[in-house]
Amino acid sequence: MTEKIQTPSPRDAFDLLMAGNKRFITGAPEHPNQDAARRTQTAPSQQPFAVLFGCSDSRLAAEIIFDRGLGDLFVVRTAGHVAGTEILGSIEFGVAVLNAPLVVVLGHDSCGAVAAACSALENGKTPGGFVRDVVERVTPSVLAARAAGRETADEILAEHIEHTVDLLLDRSRVLAEAVAAGRLGVVGMSYRLADGSAQLVAARGLDVEIPTAS
């Protein structure tokens, strides 16, 4: 099935994602834009309706959990969704060049990078190689969560997701100006591996209700 999507507003883009996630959760995916017609349609150019910056975890395949297809999502992923300059540049490309109206930071429960940062703070041991860099970039989120009295795994994860959302806007003038102009929404979402749900934990430039943590 090929689904033509006009350039949506930030809220429209958010609603498209949430509708797809609902289909995935209930086991009724439509697999839009995954056919030969869509492949031909998107070959000359792309116009994704969202930039998805998520963790590299193999269980976090964006097009599957949001029931989308070719050309719908501009996906950028790193372990623990840690953001360096090349990540910021990639996200800016999706917004400034491809005109995506929504950026999503997607974390998930049982995240190895978050667990490793917590462990490093508790026992003083950090991994070797470049994995150490990933853990060190997650550590400020863990420290901020604990300073605020947020100790559970879900609370620490939410802190890290929100910290990443704010980091993107603090470091990127392109993203901050697009949000200020009303052209862009930036949200943080937490994915639950067991039930497949993506839950909103942070929103900037988008008037959406953030559910109270249960």
C-alpha positions as CSV (number, residue, x, y, z in Angstrom):
1,M,0.0,0.0,0.0
2,T,1.4,3.4,-1.0
3,E,0.2,6.3,1.2
4,K,0.8,9.8,-0.1
5,I,1.8,12.2,2.7
6,Q,1.8,15.9,2.2
7,T,4.2,17.9,4.3
8,P,2.4,17.8,7.7
9,S,2.5,20.1,10.7
10,P,4.6,19.0,13.7
11,R,1.4,17.8,15.4
12,D,0.2,15.9,12.3
13,A,3.5,14.2,12.1
14,F,3.3,13.2,15.7
15,D,-0.2,11.8,15.3
16,L,0.9,9.8,12.3
17,L,3.6,8.2,14.4
18,M,1.3,7.4,17.3
19,A,-1.3,5.9,15.0
20,G,1.3,3.6,13.5
21,N,2.6,2.6,17.0
22,K,-1.0,1.8,18.0
23,R,-1.4,-0.5,15.0
24,F,1.9,-2.2,15.9
25,I,0.8,-2.7,19.6
26,T,-2.5,-4.2,18.6
27,G,-1.0,-6.5,16.0
28,A,-2.8,-4.9,13.1
29,P,0.0,-3.2,11.1
30,E,-0.8,-1.9,7.6
31,H,2.8,-1.8,6.3
32,P,2.2,1.5,4.4
33,N,4.7,2.6,1.7
34,Q,6.6,-0.7,1.6
35,D,5.6,-1.7,-2.0
36,A,7.2,-1.4,-5.4
37,A,5.2,1.7,-6.2
38,R,6.6,3.5,-3.2
39,R,10.1,2.4,-4.1
40,T,9.7,4.0,-7.5
41,Q,8.1,7.1,-6.1
42,T,10.9,7.8,-3.6
43,A,13.8,6.9,-5.9
44,P,14.3,10.5,-7.2
45,S,14.0,12.2,-3.8
46,Q,12.8,11.9,-0.2
47,Q,10.5,13.9,2.0
48,P,10.4,12.2,5.4
49,F,7.8,13.5,7.8
50,A,10.0,12.8,10.9
51,V,13.6,12.5,12.0
52,L,14.0,9.6,14.3
53,F,17.0,9.7,16.6
54,G,17.1,6.5,18.6
55,C,19.2,4.0,20.3
56,S,20.9,1.4,18.1
57,D,19.4,-1.5,20.0
58,S,18.3,-4.2,17.5
59,R,14.9,-4.4,19.1
60,L,14.2,-0.7,18.2
61,A,13.5,-0.8,14.5
62,A,11.7,2.5,13.9
63,E,9.8,1.7,10.7
64,I,8.4,-1.5,12.3
65,I,7.4,-0.1,15.7
66,F,5.7,2.9,14.1
67,D,4.3,0.9,11.1
68,R,5.9,3.1,8.4
69,G,7.7,2.5,5.2
70,L,10.2,3.8,2.6
71,G,10.8,7.6,2.7
72,D,8.7,8.2,5.8
73,L,11.4,8.4,8.5
74,F,14.9,9.8,8.5
75,V,16.6,7.6,11.0
76,V,19.8,8.3,13.0
77,R,20.9,5.9,15.7
78,T,23.7,5.5,18.2
79,A,24.1,3.3,21.3
80,G,22.2,5.1,24.1
81,H,21.2,7.8,21.7
82,V,24.3,9.8,22.5
83,A,24.8,12.8,20.3
84,G,28.0,14.1,18.8
85,T,28.6,16.6,16.1
86,E,27.9,14.2,13.3
87,I,24.6,13.2,14.9
88,L,23.6,16.9,15.2
89,G,24.6,17.5,11.6
90,S,22.5,14.5,10.4
91,I,19.4,15.7,12.4
92,E,19.9,19.2,11.1
93,F,20.0,17.8,7.5
94,G,16.7,16.1,8.1
95,V,15.1,19.3,9.3
96,A,16.8,22.1,7.3
97,V,17.2,20.2,4.0
98,L,14.5,17.6,4.0
99,N,12.0,19.8,5.8
100,A,10.9,17.2,8.4
101,P,8.6,18.9,10.9
102,L,9.3,16.5,13.8
103,V,12.3,15.2,15.6
104,V,11.9,12.2,17.9
105,V,14.4,11.1,20.5
106,L,13.6,7.4,21.1
107,G,15.0,5.6,24.1
108,H,13.9,2.3,25.6
109,D,13.8,0.3,28.8
110,S,16.6,-2.2,29.5
111,C,19.0,0.1,27.7
112,G,22.5,-1.3,28.0
113,A,24.2,2.1,27.8
114,V,22.1,3.5,30.7
115,A,22.7,0.4,32.8
116,A,26.4,0.6,32.1
117,A,26.5,4.3,33.2
118,C,24.7,3.4,36.4
119,S,27.0,0.5,37.1
120,A,30.1,2.7,36.4
121,L,28.9,5.2,39.0
122,E,28.3,2.5,41.5
123,N,31.5,0.5,41.2
124,G,33.9,3.0,39.6
125,K,34.6,0.7,36.6
126,T,34.0,1.8,33.0
127,P,34.2,-0.2,29.9
128,G,37.3,-0.1,27.7
129,G,37.7,1.2,24.1
130,F,35.2,3.6,22.6
131,V,32.4,2.1,24.6
132,R,33.7,4.2,27.5
133,D,32.8,7.3,25.5
134,V,29.2,6.2,25.1
135,V,29.0,5.5,28.9
136,E,30.6,8.8,29.8
137,R,28.0,10.7,27.6
138,V,25.1,9.0,29.4
139,T,26.5,9.6,32.9
140,P,25.4,13.2,33.2
141,S,21.8,12.1,32.8
142,V,22.1,9.5,35.5
143,L,23.7,12.1,37.9
144,A,20.9,14.6,37.1
145,A,18.2,12.0,37.8
146,R,19.7,11.0,41.1
147,A,20.2,14.6,42.1
148,A,16.5,15.1,41.5
149,G,15.6,12.0,43.6
150,R,14.7,9.9,40.5
151,E,16.2,6.5,41.2
152,T,14.2,3.9,39.4
153,A,15.3,2.6,36.0
154,D,12.3,4.2,34.2
155,E,12.9,7.5,35.9
156,I,16.6,7.5,34.9
157,L,15.7,6.6,31.4
158,A,13.2,9.4,31.1
159,E,15.8,11.8,32.4
160,H,18.3,10.7,29.8
161,I,15.7,11.0,27.0
162,E,14.7,14.5,28.2
163,H,18.4,15.5,28.6
164,T,19.0,14.5,25.0
165,V,16.0,16.5,23.7
166,D,17.4,19.6,25.5
167,L,20.9,18.9,24.4
168,L,19.8,18.9,20.7
169,L,18.1,22.3,21.2
170,D,20.9,23.8,23.3
171,R,23.6,22.8,20.8
172,S,21.8,23.3,17.5
173,R,20.7,26.8,16.5
174,V,19.0,25.3,13.4
175,L,16.7,23.2,15.5
176,A,16.1,25.8,18.2
177,E,15.1,28.4,15.6
178,A,12.8,26.0,13.8
179,V,11.0,25.2,17.1
180,A,10.8,28.9,17.9
181,A,9.3,29.6,14.5
182,G,6.7,26.9,14.9
183,R,8.0,24.8,12.1
184,L,9.4,22.0,14.2
185,G,8.4,19.9,17.2
186,V,11.0,17.9,19.2
187,V,9.7,15.1,21.4
188,G,11.3,12.4,23.6
189,M,9.7,9.0,23.7
190,S,10.4,5.9,25.8
191,Y,9.7,2.5,24.1
192,R,8.7,-0.5,26.1
193,L,10.2,-3.7,24.7
194,A,7.6,-6.1,26.2
195,D,4.4,-4.4,24.9
196,G,5.7,-2.3,22.0
197,S,4.4,1.0,23.2
198,A,6.2,4.3,22.6
199,Q,5.3,6.7,25.5
200,L,5.8,10.5,25.4
201,V,8.2,11.8,28.1
202,A,9.2,15.2,26.8
203,A,7.9,17.7,24.2
204,R,9.3,21.0,22.9
205,G,7.3,23.1,20.4
206,L,4.4,20.7,20.5
207,D,1.3,21.1,22.6
208,V,0.7,17.6,23.6
209,E,-0.1,16.1,27.0
210,I,2.7,14.1,28.7
211,P,1.3,11.1,30.6
212,T,1.9,11.0,34.3
213,A,4.4,8.2,35.1
214,S,2.6,5.2,36.6
